[in-house]
Amino acid sequence: MILVFIEEREGKIKKSSLEALSEGKRRADELGTEAHAVLVGHNVESLASDVFRYGASRAYVLENSLLARYSPSGFAQALMSLLEELKPEIMFFAATSMGKDLAPRLAAMLGISLASDCTQTAIRNGRLEVVRPIFAGKAFATFALRSSPQMITLRPNVFPLADPADGQGETVKKDVVIPEEKVKDQVIEVIREEGAELDVTEAEIVVSGGRGMKGPEHFDMLRELTSILPHSAVGASRSAVDSEWIDHQHQVGQTGKTVSPNLYMAFGISGAIQHLAGMSSSKTIVAVNKDPDAPIFKVADFGVVGDLFQVIPVLKQELKKVLSE
């Protein structure tokens, strides 16, 4: 059995978790087994029916009022009790902030290996193999984990989302008993950036700016583009974040977030190694930079050598024309 952790935020299941579940279902079919889903929280049972549409045959709901907000220790303890009971062969997480925090904790508690931020999975000789980028994305390594369960985090926006179907399954609700003193950490409050609607890791289009933006006020030009483009978000290079032109939550790169959108637009970003590590798996990359020798052009599918302050207004006008047709 393949067990998939389903992440819930503000009463909704994250798309990246449904991608992980879709991949879990595909691999479960190859192995002749089932894909099951698990939700952890408080009053999340109503979301269980959603996972059946993406291939889960059973949904486990682990409930406790102490888990209403994310708690690394609380969620890990709740999942440990289920893993000890079910003993799944494979467990998938989305490689989100939560998944990358929770999966290593569970792996350490179980004394098993973890393959993180994987971009491919396959079944070979009846066993799961995974591929993940290494050396800042310069190479790819193929792994077959010996430990059980095989614990994997999957990079968002890489694995295709299954077409939702009218699936049905069994919901198993379990009231988790966790002493309050055992919950040693908890998210107290989530403060969203004003006007922010979509995280860069889940966006289908990422519009990023770097040092070439010349100041925080010019990031409004990128926000205007995202207001035109559907399912888009504003990203940034480390230099822009370090200059305090934009919040860290927008940073793309080795020390920021890893993104794999359908379209990545880089304005005024030279293309340092650490930035490329966070966006090189994008389906299509468009770069605008005044320097024709900028490293970003080596990975770009399309490049414009020019002044971004002249390119963006023209691009905005053309996008409005195209999208209004």
Beta strands, then each sheet from edge to edge (+ up, - down):
strand 1: 2-6
strand 2: 8-9
strand 3: 12-13
strand 4: 35-41
strand 5: 58-63
strand 6: 90-94
strand 7: 114-118
strand 8: 120-124
strand 9: 127-134
strand 10: 139-143
strand 11: 150-154
strand 12: 170-175
strand 13: 205-209
strand 14: 232-236
strand 15: 263-267
strand 16: 284-289
strand 17: 302-305
sheet 1: 7+ 11+ 6+ 1+ 4+ 5+ 12+
sheet 2: 2+ 3-
sheet 3: 8+ 9- 10+
sheet 4: 14+ 13+ 15+ 16+ 17+
end
